[in-house]
Amino acid sequence: MNIPNLLTLLRLLLIPVCVGVYYSPYAWAYMATAILFTIAAITDWFDGYLARKWGQMTAFGAFLDPVADKLIVASVLVVLVERHETVWLTIPAVIIIGREIVISALREWMAEAGKRASVAVNMLGKLKTTVQMVSIIVLLSQVPGTIIANLGLAALQLAAVLTLWSMIVYLRAAWQDLKPKSS
């Protein structure tokens, strides 16, 4: 166990804390949840940075890091969908969660085929993640229906567009290996 892996585990532990705080009856609950999610997002960047810098990359960390990322994003999107009760949040949430499942499966399949590099993270994926994280932080911090919440909602819709675009880029990169072989 090393510090990068502990940061990843912290991100997993923050999932039930974020959900519990978000549903608590206090006026500060939305902002506190946004702060907790921001901490989780920072640990996502920081654990990878430390693992590379200190040469502490492990198989456990390589497995757990993307799992923790996807679980916390999916968890907060689910609570946001429930609280905001609008198709304008539900559709982007379904797109984002669905894309994560598709790309995770694609990466696993490509790794088994020995071609993981063709679906490696790219700048579009990083941009998508940044817009997605900022929009989620804004949405978590605000009461639904406020002007700022609506800006967060618009940003989440942009994140969904970037999500679809990045999924298409990944699928196109892998298409030669996915398409049926002609006889």
Secondary structure as the mmCIF struct_conf table of DSSP 4:
data_model
#
loop_
_struct_conf.conf_type_id
_struct_conf.id
_struct_conf.beg_label_comp_id
_struct_conf.beg_label_asym_id
_struct_conf.beg_label_seq_id
_struct_conf.end_label_comp_id
_struct_conf.end_label_asym_id
_struct_conf.end_label_seq_id
HELX_RH_AL_P HELX_RH_AL_P1 ILE A 3 TYR A 22
TURN_TY1_P TURN_TY1_P1 TYR A 23 TYR A 23
BEND BEND1 SER A 24 TYR A 26
TURN_TY1_P TURN_TY1_P2 ALA A 27 TRP A 28
HELX_RH_AL_P HELX_RH_AL_P2 ALA A 29 LYS A 53
TURN_TY1_P TURN_TY1_P3 TRP A 54 GLY A 55
HELX_RH_AL_P HELX_RH_AL_P3 ALA A 59 HIS A 84
HELX_RH_AL_P HELX_RH_AL_P4 VAL A 87 GLU A 112
TURN_TY1_P TURN_TY1_P4 ALA A 113 GLY A 114
HELX_RH_3T_P HELX_RH_3T_P1 ARG A 116 VAL A 119
HELX_RH_AL_P HELX_RH_AL_P5 MET A 123 SER A 141
BEND BEND2 GLN A 142 GLN A 142
TURN_TY1_P TURN_TY1_P5 PRO A 144 GLY A 145
BEND BEND3 THR A 146 THR A 146
HELX_RH_AL_P HELX_RH_AL_P6 ILE A 147 LEU A 178
BEND BEND4 LYS A 179 LYS A 179
HELX_LH_PP_P HELX_LH_PP_P1 PRO A 180 SER A 182
#
